[in-house]
Amino acid sequence: MLMMKSSLQNFVIFLTTFLFQHLHAQEDKIKPNIILIVSDDHGTGDLGCYGNDAIHTPNLDRLAEEGTLFTRAYCTSASCSPSRSVILTGLYSHANGQYGLRSDVHGHIYTLPN
């Protein structure tokens, strides 16, 4: 359990470091806009950029074409609120206190906007 927690924290640290290095390297250029889109109840085949011909998502397809398209992203919880809390805190839901739709993150946990 502790190993999984530290692996997630290491990943968040790596991702943050990568983004800051990328931004620092771009100081003389136009700084990129970073948009993380999180949505509920979507599978990998629910957008045109992932190969769905029946559902038309031209704006999201264009964002994926011009940006980064993740092909190996997984959620840590079957519920939406606990999954989002993992993104914002870097901790699994049992560690940050977000067990379901009506629970709050523990008071000593810092989230990304902080």
PyMOL CGO cylinders between C-alpha atoms (Angstrom):
from pymol import cmd
from pymol.cgo import CYLINDER

trace = [
    CYLINDER, 0.00, 0.00, 0.00, 2.77, 2.41, 0.93, 0.3, 1, 1, 1, 1, 1, 1,
    CYLINDER, 2.77, 2.41, 0.93, 4.61, 1.56, -2.29, 0.3, 1, 1, 1, 1, 1, 1,
    CYLINDER, 4.61, 1.56, -2.29, 1.52, 2.44, -4.38, 0.3, 1, 1, 1, 1, 1, 1,
    CYLINDER, 1.52, 2.44, -4.38, 1.15, 5.76, -2.55, 0.3, 1, 1, 1, 1, 1, 1,
    CYLINDER, 1.15, 5.76, -2.55, 4.79, 6.69, -3.09, 0.3, 1, 1, 1, 1, 1, 1,
    CYLINDER, 4.79, 6.69, -3.09, 4.57, 5.64, -6.76, 0.3, 1, 1, 1, 1, 1, 1,
    CYLINDER, 4.57, 5.64, -6.76, 1.65, 8.01, -7.32, 0.3, 1, 1, 1, 1, 1, 1,
    CYLINDER, 1.65, 8.01, -7.32, 3.42, 10.81, -5.48, 0.3, 1, 1, 1, 1, 1, 1,
    CYLINDER, 3.42, 10.81, -5.48, 6.57, 10.17, -7.55, 0.3, 1, 1, 1, 1, 1, 1,
    CYLINDER, 6.57, 10.17, -7.55, 4.50, 10.35, -10.73, 0.3, 1, 1, 1, 1, 1, 1,
    CYLINDER, 4.50, 10.35, -10.73, 2.92, 13.67, -9.69, 0.3, 1, 1, 1, 1, 1, 1,
    CYLINDER, 2.92, 13.67, -9.69, 6.36, 15.06, -8.82, 0.3, 1, 1, 1, 1, 1, 1,
    CYLINDER, 6.36, 15.06, -8.82, 7.75, 13.88, -12.18, 0.3, 1, 1, 1, 1, 1, 1,
    CYLINDER, 7.75, 13.88, -12.18, 4.84, 15.38, -14.10, 0.3, 1, 1, 1, 1, 1, 1,
    CYLINDER, 4.84, 15.38, -14.10, 5.12, 18.70, -12.25, 0.3, 1, 1, 1, 1, 1, 1,
    CYLINDER, 5.12, 18.70, -12.25, 8.88, 18.83, -12.80, 0.3, 1, 1, 1, 1, 1, 1,
    CYLINDER, 8.88, 18.83, -12.80, 8.45, 18.03, -16.49, 0.3, 1, 1, 1, 1, 1, 1,
    CYLINDER, 8.45, 18.03, -16.49, 5.86, 20.77, -16.96, 0.3, 1, 1, 1, 1, 1, 1,
    CYLINDER, 5.86, 20.77, -16.96, 7.97, 23.39, -15.15, 0.3, 1, 1, 1, 1, 1, 1,
    CYLINDER, 7.97, 23.39, -15.15, 11.07, 22.42, -17.16, 0.3, 1, 1, 1, 1, 1, 1,
    CYLINDER, 11.07, 22.42, -17.16, 9.07, 22.68, -20.37, 0.3, 1, 1, 1, 1, 1, 1,
    CYLINDER, 9.07, 22.68, -20.37, 7.75, 26.10, -19.38, 0.3, 1, 1, 1, 1, 1, 1,
    CYLINDER, 7.75, 26.10, -19.38, 11.23, 27.29, -18.39, 0.3, 1, 1, 1, 1, 1, 1,
    CYLINDER, 11.23, 27.29, -18.39, 12.65, 26.16, -21.75, 0.3, 1, 1, 1, 1, 1, 1,
    CYLINDER, 12.65, 26.16, -21.75, 9.96, 28.17, -23.53, 0.3, 1, 1, 1, 1, 1, 1,
    CYLINDER, 9.96, 28.17, -23.53, 10.68, 31.51, -21.79, 0.3, 1, 1, 1, 1, 1, 1,
    CYLINDER, 10.68, 31.51, -21.79, 11.80, 33.24, -24.99, 0.3, 1, 1, 1, 1, 1, 1,
    CYLINDER, 11.80, 33.24, -24.99, 9.00, 31.68, -27.00, 0.3, 1, 1, 1, 1, 1, 1,
    CYLINDER, 9.00, 31.68, -27.00, 5.27, 31.88, -26.60, 0.3, 1, 1, 1, 1, 1, 1,
    CYLINDER, 5.27, 31.88, -26.60, 4.36, 30.09, -23.40, 0.3, 1, 1, 1, 1, 1, 1,
    CYLINDER, 4.36, 30.09, -23.40, 2.05, 27.11, -23.96, 0.3, 1, 1, 1, 1, 1, 1,
    CYLINDER, 2.05, 27.11, -23.96, -1.41, 26.87, -22.53, 0.3, 1, 1, 1, 1, 1, 1,
    CYLINDER, -1.41, 26.87, -22.53, -2.00, 23.69, -20.57, 0.3, 1, 1, 1, 1, 1, 1,
    CYLINDER, -2.00, 23.69, -20.57, -5.55, 22.41, -20.37, 0.3, 1, 1, 1, 1, 1, 1,
    CYLINDER, -5.55, 22.41, -20.37, -6.41, 19.24, -18.50, 0.3, 1, 1, 1, 1, 1, 1,
    CYLINDER, -6.41, 19.24, -18.50, -9.90, 18.06, -19.38, 0.3, 1, 1, 1, 1, 1, 1,
    CYLINDER, -9.90, 18.06, -19.38, -11.45, 15.64, -16.91, 0.3, 1, 1, 1, 1, 1, 1,
    CYLINDER, -11.45, 15.64, -16.91, -14.86, 14.18, -17.72, 0.3, 1, 1, 1, 1, 1, 1,
    CYLINDER, -14.86, 14.18, -17.72, -17.02, 11.49, -16.17, 0.3, 1, 1, 1, 1, 1, 1,
    CYLINDER, -17.02, 11.49, -16.17, -18.39, 8.34, -17.76, 0.3, 1, 1, 1, 1, 1, 1,
    CYLINDER, -18.39, 8.34, -17.76, -16.22, 8.40, -20.87, 0.3, 1, 1, 1, 1, 1, 1,
    CYLINDER, -16.22, 8.40, -20.87, -14.49, 5.41, -22.34, 0.3, 1, 1, 1, 1, 1, 1,
    CYLINDER, -14.49, 5.41, -22.34, -11.59, 5.53, -24.78, 0.3, 1, 1, 1, 1, 1, 1,
    CYLINDER, -11.59, 5.53, -24.78, -13.94, 5.09, -27.72, 0.3, 1, 1, 1, 1, 1, 1,
    CYLINDER, -13.94, 5.09, -27.72, -16.29, 7.97, -26.91, 0.3, 1, 1, 1, 1, 1, 1,
    CYLINDER, -16.29, 7.97, -26.91, -14.50, 10.71, -28.87, 0.3, 1, 1, 1, 1, 1, 1,
    CYLINDER, -14.50, 10.71, -28.87, -13.64, 11.12, -32.53, 0.3, 1, 1, 1, 1, 1, 1,
    CYLINDER, -13.64, 11.12, -32.53, -9.93, 11.54, -31.75, 0.3, 1, 1, 1, 1, 1, 1,
    CYLINDER, -9.93, 11.54, -31.75, -9.96, 8.00, -30.32, 0.3, 1, 1, 1, 1, 1, 1,
    CYLINDER, -9.96, 8.00, -30.32, -11.56, 6.56, -33.44, 0.3, 1, 1, 1, 1, 1, 1,
    CYLINDER, -11.56, 6.56, -33.44, -15.32, 6.91, -32.92, 0.3, 1, 1, 1, 1, 1, 1,
    CYLINDER, -15.32, 6.91, -32.92, -16.98, 7.76, -36.24, 0.3, 1, 1, 1, 1, 1, 1,
    CYLINDER, -16.98, 7.76, -36.24, -20.54, 8.06, -34.85, 0.3, 1, 1, 1, 1, 1, 1,
    CYLINDER, -20.54, 8.06, -34.85, -19.91, 10.72, -32.19, 0.3, 1, 1, 1, 1, 1, 1,
    CYLINDER, -19.91, 10.72, -32.19, -18.79, 14.06, -33.60, 0.3, 1, 1, 1, 1, 1, 1,
    CYLINDER, -18.79, 14.06, -33.60, -16.44, 16.00, -31.30, 0.3, 1, 1, 1, 1, 1, 1,
    CYLINDER, -16.44, 16.00, -31.30, -14.62, 18.37, -33.67, 0.3, 1, 1, 1, 1, 1, 1,
    CYLINDER, -14.62, 18.37, -33.67, -13.34, 20.80, -31.03, 0.3, 1, 1, 1, 1, 1, 1,
    CYLINDER, -13.34, 20.80, -31.03, -11.94, 18.09, -28.77, 0.3, 1, 1, 1, 1, 1, 1,
    CYLINDER, -11.94, 18.09, -28.77, -10.51, 16.32, -31.83, 0.3, 1, 1, 1, 1, 1, 1,
    CYLINDER, -10.51, 16.32, -31.83, -8.69, 19.51, -32.83, 0.3, 1, 1, 1, 1, 1, 1,
    CYLINDER, -8.69, 19.51, -32.83, -7.33, 19.97, -29.30, 0.3, 1, 1, 1, 1, 1, 1,
    CYLINDER, -7.33, 19.97, -29.30, -6.05, 16.39, -29.39, 0.3, 1, 1, 1, 1, 1, 1,
    CYLINDER, -6.05, 16.39, -29.39, -4.49, 16.91, -32.83, 0.3, 1, 1, 1, 1, 1, 1,
    CYLINDER, -4.49, 16.91, -32.83, -2.68, 20.09, -31.83, 0.3, 1, 1, 1, 1, 1, 1,
    CYLINDER, -2.68, 20.09, -31.83, -1.77, 18.99, -28.32, 0.3, 1, 1, 1, 1, 1, 1,
    CYLINDER, -1.77, 18.99, -28.32, -1.16, 15.75, -26.46, 0.3, 1, 1, 1, 1, 1, 1,
    CYLINDER, -1.16, 15.75, -26.46, -3.48, 12.78, -26.73, 0.3, 1, 1, 1, 1, 1, 1,
    CYLINDER, -3.48, 12.78, -26.73, -3.17, 10.36, -23.82, 0.3, 1, 1, 1, 1, 1, 1,
    CYLINDER, -3.17, 10.36, -23.82, -3.55, 6.72, -24.78, 0.3, 1, 1, 1, 1, 1, 1,
    CYLINDER, -3.55, 6.72, -24.78, -2.65, 5.17, -21.42, 0.3, 1, 1, 1, 1, 1, 1,
    CYLINDER, -2.65, 5.17, -21.42, -4.47, 7.13, -18.73, 0.3, 1, 1, 1, 1, 1, 1,
    CYLINDER, -4.47, 7.13, -18.73, -6.37, 5.25, -16.05, 0.3, 1, 1, 1, 1, 1, 1,
    CYLINDER, -6.37, 5.25, -16.05, -8.64, 6.32, -13.21, 0.3, 1, 1, 1, 1, 1, 1,
    CYLINDER, -8.64, 6.32, -13.21, -7.94, 5.34, -9.63, 0.3, 1, 1, 1, 1, 1, 1,
    CYLINDER, -7.94, 5.34, -9.63, -11.56, 5.07, -8.55, 0.3, 1, 1, 1, 1, 1, 1,
    CYLINDER, -11.56, 5.07, -8.55, -14.86, 4.11, -10.11, 0.3, 1, 1, 1, 1, 1, 1,
    CYLINDER, -14.86, 4.11, -10.11, -16.50, 7.26, -8.69, 0.3, 1, 1, 1, 1, 1, 1,
    CYLINDER, -16.50, 7.26, -8.69, -15.99, 10.71, -10.18, 0.3, 1, 1, 1, 1, 1, 1,
    CYLINDER, -15.99, 10.71, -10.18, -15.24, 12.77, -7.04, 0.3, 1, 1, 1, 1, 1, 1,
    CYLINDER, -15.24, 12.77, -7.04, -12.60, 10.42, -5.63, 0.3, 1, 1, 1, 1, 1, 1,
    CYLINDER, -12.60, 10.42, -5.63, -10.91, 10.26, -9.06, 0.3, 1, 1, 1, 1, 1, 1,
    CYLINDER, -10.91, 10.26, -9.06, -10.75, 14.05, -9.29, 0.3, 1, 1, 1, 1, 1, 1,
    CYLINDER, -10.75, 14.05, -9.29, -9.43, 14.29, -5.73, 0.3, 1, 1, 1, 1, 1, 1,
    CYLINDER, -9.43, 14.29, -5.73, -6.53, 12.03, -6.72, 0.3, 1, 1, 1, 1, 1, 1,
    CYLINDER, -6.53, 12.03, -6.72, -5.62, 14.39, -9.58, 0.3, 1, 1, 1, 1, 1, 1,
    CYLINDER, -5.62, 14.39, -9.58, -5.76, 17.44, -7.32, 0.3, 1, 1, 1, 1, 1, 1,
    CYLINDER, -5.76, 17.44, -7.32, -3.90, 15.97, -4.32, 0.3, 1, 1, 1, 1, 1, 1,
    CYLINDER, -3.90, 15.97, -4.32, -1.60, 13.28, -5.72, 0.3, 1, 1, 1, 1, 1, 1,
    CYLINDER, -1.60, 13.28, -5.72, -2.92, 10.88, -3.06, 0.3, 1, 1, 1, 1, 1, 1,
    CYLINDER, -2.92, 10.88, -3.06, -5.24, 7.90, -3.39, 0.3, 1, 1, 1, 1, 1, 1,
    CYLINDER, -5.24, 7.90, -3.39, -8.80, 8.61, -2.25, 0.3, 1, 1, 1, 1, 1, 1,
    CYLINDER, -8.80, 8.61, -2.25, -8.43, 6.55, 0.93, 0.3, 1, 1, 1, 1, 1, 1,
    CYLINDER, -8.43, 6.55, 0.93, -5.42, 8.72, 1.86, 0.3, 1, 1, 1, 1, 1, 1,
    CYLINDER, -5.42, 8.72, 1.86, -6.94, 12.11, 1.02, 0.3, 1, 1, 1, 1, 1, 1,
    CYLINDER, -6.94, 12.11, 1.02, -10.35, 11.45, 2.61, 0.3, 1, 1, 1, 1, 1, 1,
    CYLINDER, -10.35, 11.45, 2.61, -12.50, 11.66, -0.53, 0.3, 1, 1, 1, 1, 1, 1,
    CYLINDER, -12.50, 11.66, -0.53, -14.30, 8.33, -0.23, 0.3, 1, 1, 1, 1, 1, 1,
    CYLINDER, -14.30, 8.33, -0.23, -17.44, 9.19, -2.18, 0.3, 1, 1, 1, 1, 1, 1,
    CYLINDER, -17.44, 9.19, -2.18, -19.59, 11.95, -3.56, 0.3, 1, 1, 1, 1, 1, 1,
    CYLINDER, -19.59, 11.95, -3.56, -20.40, 13.52, -0.18, 0.3, 1, 1, 1, 1, 1, 1,
    CYLINDER, -20.40, 13.52, -0.18, -17.12, 13.32, 1.71, 0.3, 1, 1, 1, 1, 1, 1,
    CYLINDER, -17.12, 13.32, 1.71, -14.49, 16.04, 2.00, 0.3, 1, 1, 1, 1, 1, 1,
    CYLINDER, -14.49, 16.04, 2.00, -10.75, 15.94, 1.58, 0.3, 1, 1, 1, 1, 1, 1,
    CYLINDER, -10.75, 15.94, 1.58, -8.91, 15.77, 4.92, 0.3, 1, 1, 1, 1, 1, 1,
    CYLINDER, -8.91, 15.77, 4.92, -8.09, 19.24, 6.28, 0.3, 1, 1, 1, 1, 1, 1,
    CYLINDER, -8.09, 19.24, 6.28, -4.31, 18.73, 6.22, 0.3, 1, 1, 1, 1, 1, 1,
    CYLINDER, -4.31, 18.73, 6.22, -4.23, 17.76, 2.52, 0.3, 1, 1, 1, 1, 1, 1,
    CYLINDER, -4.23, 17.76, 2.52, -3.13, 20.42, 0.02, 0.3, 1, 1, 1, 1, 1, 1,
    CYLINDER, -3.13, 20.42, 0.02, -4.61, 20.46, -3.47, 0.3, 1, 1, 1, 1, 1, 1,
    CYLINDER, -4.61, 20.46, -3.47, -3.07, 21.78, -6.70, 0.3, 1, 1, 1, 1, 1, 1,
    CYLINDER, -3.07, 21.78, -6.70, -4.60, 25.28, -6.56, 0.3, 1, 1, 1, 1, 1, 1,
    CYLINDER, -4.60, 25.28, -6.56, -3.01, 25.79, -3.13, 0.3, 1, 1, 1, 1, 1, 1,
]
cmd.load_cgo(trace, "trace")
